[in-house]
Structures are given as structure tokens and as C-alpha cells.
Amino acid sequence: MTKTSIHTAELGRLYEEQGYYEKAGEHFGAVLANDPDNPLLREAVERVSARTNGADGMAGLTGLVERWVSLLFLKRRAALLRHGKRSDG
């Protein structure tokens, strides 16, 4: 059984909206290969390419910030529980 892949600009846009710039670039690039004179596709490839190049460092930083925020909430919740207060009110 061979693995097939369907590349469309619509899927590229969905991936881009969700922050999956590398996947979006794959879709936009494949569609652009079939329609090389399309300025909107060329712009989309350039846009996600710029995001992909800078996303590696940002992805790590985003993960660290998310972890830090969750730890802050857990610390606050633990402090409220120690003092007999509810954390959801």
C-alpha cells in the first residue's frame, strides 16, 4: 500500500491558522509547484517560511512560558488550599 498525500491551499491555510507553519509550507509549496504564477500562493509560502525560520526558538520559549504559568497557578491553588479557601471562587 502506498502512502498518498493531498496538498491543498485550504489545508495550508488551516495549518497556518493553527500555528503549524512547517505543514502549511508543505501544502502551499506543493500547490505552488502546480501553479507557479500564483502570487497569493507565493506570498503564503514566503509568509509561513518566515514564521518557520523564527519558530524554532519561539516554540521552546512558548513551552517554557506555558509551563511557568501553569506552575504559578498550581502554587496559588496550593496556597489557597493550605489556608482553607476555595481556588475556584
C-alpha positions in Angstrom: 0.0 0.0 0.0 1.5 3.3 -1.0 1.2 6.4 1.1 -0.5 9.3 -0.7 -0.7 12.9 0.3 -3.2 15.5 -0.8 -1.9 19.1 -0.7 -4.3 21.9 -1.0 -4.2 25.6 -0.2 -7.2 25.2 2.1 -5.3 22.7 4.3 -2.3 25.0 4.2 -4.4 27.9 5.5 -5.8 25.7 8.3 -2.4 24.6 9.3 -1.2 28.2 9.2 -4.1 29.3 11.4 -3.3 26.6 13.9 0.4 27.6 14.0 1.7 24.5 12.1 3.8 26.6 9.8 6.0 23.8 8.5 3.0 21.7 7.5 1.4 24.8 6.0 4.5 25.4 4.0 4.4 21.9 2.6 0.9 22.4 1.4 1.4 25.8 -0.1 4.7 24.8 -1.7 3.2 21.7 -3.4 0.2 23.7 -4.7 2.6 26.5 -5.9 4.6 23.9 -7.8 1.5 23.2 -9.9 0.6 26.9 -10.2 4.0 28.8 -10.1 2.5 32.1 -11.4 0.0 32.4 -8.5 1.1 35.5 -6.4 -1.2 34.5 -3.5 0.4 31.1 -3.1 3.9 32.6 -3.5 3.0 35.1 -0.7 1.7 32.3 1.5 4.9 30.3 1.1 7.0 33.3 2.0 4.8 34.2 5.0 4.9 30.7 6.5 8.6 30.3 5.6 9.4 33.4 7.6 7.4 32.1 10.6 9.0 28.7 10.3 12.6 30.1 10.4 11.9 32.0 13.5 9.5 29.5 15.1 12.1 27.0 16.4 13.4 29.3 19.2 9.9 30.6 19.9 8.4 27.2 20.2 10.8 26.4 23.0 10.2 29.7 24.7 6.4 29.3 24.4 6.6 25.9 26.1 8.6 27.4 28.9 6.2 30.3 29.4 3.2 27.9 29.4 4.9 25.7 32.0 5.8 28.7 34.1 2.2 30.0 34.1 0.8 26.6 35.0 3.3 26.3 37.9 2.2 29.8 39.1 -1.5 28.7 39.1 -0.6 25.4 40.9 1.4 27.4 43.5 -1.5 29.8 44.1 -4.0 26.9 44.3 -1.8 25.1 46.9 -1.5 28.3 49.0 -5.3 28.8 48.9 -5.9 25.1 49.9 -3.4 25.5 52.8 -5.4 28.5 54.1 -8.8 26.6 53.7 -10.0 28.7 50.8 -11.5 27.5 47.6 -9.5 28.3 44.5 -12.4 28.4 42.1 -14.4 31.2 43.7 
